[in-house]
Amino acid sequence: MREIVFIQMGQCGNKIAEKFWEIIANEHFINQCGHFYGDSILPYQRLNIYFQCAQDCRFVPRCVAVDLEPTQITELKNSSVGRLFNPEYMISGKYGAGNNFSKGHYTEGAELMDCVLEKCRLQAENCDLLQGFQMVHSIGGGTGSGMGSLAMKCLRNDYEDRVINTFSVIPSSKISQVVTEPYNAVLGISELVFTTDEMIMFDNEALYNISLASLQLPKPNHCDLNHLISKTMAGVTTCFRYPGQLNTDLRKIMTNMCPYPRLKFFIPGYAPLDSAHNNLEYKKITVKSIVQQLFSPEFRMADFECQDEKLLTCAAIFRGRVSSREVEEAMVDLQRCRKEMFARFIPNNIKTAICDVPPSGIDMSATLLSNTSAITVIFRRLIQQFDKMFEKRAFMHWYTGEGMEEEEFRRARNIVCDICDEYYETCQFDCDEDDNSDASECNDECDCRTDQ
């Protein structure tokens, strides 16, 4: 088996993970006590990817739950899926990180790190063939950004040849009142870019807009956003958890999706879009309609405009009784009709995978991971918010009081700006292959440079 150790970090990470485990437990017919009750062998075949079999054939999530304050871990234990987890792998501090990167990275989080690494080591040793680590967290919180980036750094040192993948939630002022989120996000990204292999980025601003406009929810809350994120995570992991016509894993995604070492930020999409309050049973779902949704900016989980995008590589993971020929034809038609969106210097830059098992309640669905220059729009937004506060040194004393220096903030900002420049320069490779008229038009689409 190619097992994965799952790490859920901070309040946001544990909230999303609670819903994620609920979804995949239902898909694999695992009840609240951890016992398999299905009649088919298909959901049972690859249970060991995310679950380990304990005594009495009880399946326990292969995860480590961490938060620097005890409240969220207590809530997780008392949730509908709380009995699934081994309490020994649920770790909490006493005081919390207070939305402060430095507390999570240097003080409070560092004190708990030995315990976290020990639990990760025990989980890894119980694997027959460890594929890698996945972490879900928010880069806007103190625990998620500070302690999360520290955990990935330590795991990279201990497991150099294993794949490290994160599901990272990017903050938005629309649904949060935490003023230090831009600091935490920029500092977190600057650390994770050196320690992770793949970063799947969920933009809270886009999730909020999707819930408000597409799903027509009057007042979207964190539960609605977590529902979208967890459904997408379940879609991304489908081909790890089930056999199918065309399969993939963490390493294949990394190899096919990352043209350069630091261009590892993926924007996800999911179709057909639904929420906890929305029913799809009255809608006809086809491969063509799903593909159109996947590549529409209004349905992607990052807030950007069409002209901001140059798509380098992408992976589309389909679920349900889907013809591989129909999928390929839909992808070819899309590339022909919207060829200006795709990078021309990377041939065959769409990878597809098909799993025959549909999600609960609908006949088919698809999940998209796209490595696109549009990610720089999000980074620019964070940098602008970062600069406004850093120019006046607002809230800096909370960070320097924990041992950080101003130079670390400048370094973090420069790293994020360099990533934006690298995406811009990569898009320029594509422009250089066209004639002068095409190049001038492409320049407008590719211009993702961050003002420094």
Secondary structure, 3 states (H helix, E strand, C coil): CCEEEEEEEHHHHHHHHHHHHHHHHHHCCECCCCEECCCCCHHHHCHHHCEEECHHHEEEECEEEEECCHHHHHHHHCCCCHHHCCHHHEEECCCCCCCCHHHHHHCHHHHHHHHHHHHHHHHHHCCCCEEEEEEEEECCCHHHHHHHHHHHHHHHHHCCCCEEEEEEEECCCCCCCCCCHHHHHHHHHHHHCCCCCEEEEEEHHHHHHHHHHHCCCCCCCHHHHHHHHHHHHHHHCHHHHCCEEECCCHHHHHHHHCCCCCCCEEEEEEECCCCCCCCCCCCCCCHHHHHHHHCCHHHECCCCCHHHCCEEEEEEEEEECCCHHHHHHHHHHHHHHCHHHECCCCCCCEEEEEECCCCCCCCEEEEEEEEECCHHHHHHHHHHHHHHHHHCCCCHHHHHCCCCCHHHHHHHHHHHHHHHHHHHHHHHHHHHCCCHHHHHHHHHHHCCCCCC
